[in-house]
Amino acid sequence: MDCPSFSVLEFGVFDSEVKFPKMVTTQDRRPDCYELELYAADCPGKSCMDGQWYPLLHGTFVCAKPTSIRKSFLPFKCYYIHLQTEDAALQQLLDGIPALFTLPRVQELVHLWNQLLPLDPENFPEDRLLLTSGVCRIIHTVCHYRHAASDIKEDRILLHQKSLLQTEAYIRSHLSEPLELQQLAAVCGLSPTYFHSVFTEFFQKTPARFVLDCRITAAKTALLTENRDLAELAADCGFSSQSYFCYKFKQVTGQSPLQYRKDQLGKLQL
């Protein structure tokens, strides 16, 4: 079997704060080659691939194709390789790698990338052999772990886990606010449609149901620990009126708020 044929255009470590210290976002662009990136630590920045924004977290691997439309929100820092190939088999292999997914063993890739950094293929022909070999090992390792992963759905959940947990914390600390889908999607840094899908997969509840359950839980705690007017309690828990609060509370728990308080406090006194 012939070795894959490709040319490495650039490789190394890219730090946007060094290259573009005052830039916030880049313009849309179409790569003229395959762009491989590894994020070894969480970054404040995000990557936009074909209109979809993704957080750049520890273990994120990016494989941008010449057909992609890319944009970045800075800052970020990553290992990178840019390569060109006319090899049909290698193109098929690279095209089969997802645009973004999470690698399970980042340090192995970091080690392989670090071995490339001292190489100087322009001035030392022998380094070209090591560079070609090292890039092949990186692609092989990425493909191995990609195939070992369960599926793309789990990858995207892992990719957004930190943002989803931050959104959960935001919900719990802002229950008195409207908490519309668009607002929560913005907190998570995703489009509303994509956010709804990923959030539902992660929490096994729609965002609307999750918010309602959080409000009901907060209301239960308030009913047992405070002796406040129901209208005030309803407003603090994010319900538009006392009547709507009582309706939703009974719909979820099977009891009115006052019945719940009486039953639960009665149990506590036993």
Helices and strands as residue ranges (DSSP letters): E 7-15, H 16-19, E 34-38, E 46-49, E 52-55, E 60-64, E 70-73, E 77-84, H 88-95, E 100-102, H 106-116, H 125-148, H 152-173, H 181-188, H 192-203, H 207-225, H 230-236, H 242-253, H 257-268
